[in-house]
Structure formats: C-alpha cells, structure tokens
Amino acid sequence: MIIKILGLVDILAAVIVFLFSKFSFIPDLFMYVTGAYLIVKGLIFVLGSDVASVLDVISGLVVLVMAFYPVHVLIMVIVVFFLIQKGIFSLIS
C-alpha cells in the first residue's frame, strides 16, 4: 500500500515540476517541498542499493535547482518522465 502512495506522490511531483517549468504559477514552496521529498525518499531507500533511489536524489537536486535557476528543457523532461514512469510502475506493482 505504501508503494502505491509513493507512486501517486511521484506522479504529483512530476506534475508540479512540469507546471512550474512551463507556466511558473506554482509557488516556489511547492518546488522546495517536492525537491526535499525526492531527496529524503531517495536517501531512505538508497540503503537497499537501488539505482532508482540514487536517481530520486539526483531528481530532487534538479528540482531544487529549478526553483532558483532556469534548467534546460531536456533535463526537465527527463526528470518528469522518470518520475511519471516510476510512479506508474509503483502503481502497477
């Protein structure tokens, strides 16, 4: 059950990142919380030697950087697709 909730939150994080980068009407606080969530979740699960958890930490760092500086569109697309696919796989499992 917790995996499905984390999957839904990953999809929500992807939507927040996309809306912030495209329309900029998402408050910065959401970006800070989203980045912190991804980093904390990644650090918790990285103990199991999971590559996806390392990518969560990297995605969280990218999200935090996006809150302060513009990030290339390709990097944003990679982060959004990673979070969406991870969320969908979590919902399926």
C-alpha positions in Angstrom: 0.0 0.0 0.0 2.8 2.4 0.9 4.4 1.8 -2.6 1.2 2.9 -4.3 1.0 6.1 -2.2 4.6 6.9 -3.0 3.9 6.2 -6.7 1.0 8.7 -6.6 3.2 11.3 -4.9 5.9 10.7 -7.6 3.3 11.4 -10.3 2.1 14.5 -8.4 5.8 15.7 -8.1 6.1 15.3 -11.9 3.0 17.4 -12.5 4.3 20.1 -10.1 7.7 20.2 -11.9 6.1 20.3 -15.3 3.7 23.1 -14.3 6.4 25.1 -12.6 8.7 24.9 -15.6 6.1 25.6 -18.3 3.8 28.1 -16.6 5.6 29.3 -13.5 2.4 29.7 -11.5 3.4 27.1 -8.9 4.7 28.7 -5.8 8.4 28.2 -5.0 7.4 26.5 -1.7 6.0 23.5 -3.7 9.3 23.2 -5.5 11.2 23.2 -2.2 8.9 20.6 -0.7 9.0 18.4 -3.9 12.7 18.5 -4.1 13.1 17.7 -0.4 10.6 14.9 -0.6 12.5 13.3 -3.5 15.9 13.7 -1.7 14.6 12.2 1.6 12.8 9.4 -0.1 15.8 8.6 -2.2 18.2 8.6 0.8 15.9 6.3 2.8 15.7 3.7 0.0 19.3 4.1 -1.2 20.3 1.8 1.7 18.9 -1.1 -0.4 21.3 -0.4 -3.2 18.6 0.7 -5.5 19.7 2.7 -8.6 16.3 4.3 -8.8 16.8 5.8 -5.4 20.0 7.4 -6.5 18.1 8.9 -9.4 15.5 10.1 -7.0 18.2 12.1 -5.1 19.5 13.5 -8.3 16.0 14.4 -9.4 15.4 16.1 -6.1 18.5 18.1 -6.5 17.5 19.1 -10.0 14.1 20.2 -8.7 15.7 22.4 -6.0 18.0 23.9 -8.6 14.9 24.6 -10.9 13.4 26.7 -8.0 16.3 29.1 -8.2 17.7 28.9 -11.8 16.3 28.0 -15.2 17.1 24.5 -16.2 17.4 23.2 -19.8 14.1 21.8 -21.1 15.7 18.4 -21.8 16.7 18.0 -18.2 13.2 18.9 -17.1 11.7 16.5 -19.5 14.0 13.7 -18.3 13.1 14.3 -14.6 9.3 14.5 -15.4 9.4 11.3 -17.5 11.4 9.5 -14.8 9.0 10.5 -12.1 6.0 9.5 -14.1 7.3 6.1 -15.1 8.5 5.4 -11.6 5.0 6.4 -10.3 3.2 4.2 -12.8 5.4 1.2 -12.1 4.8 1.7 -8.4 1.0 1.7 -9.0 1.2 -1.4 -11.2 3.3 -3.4 -8.7 
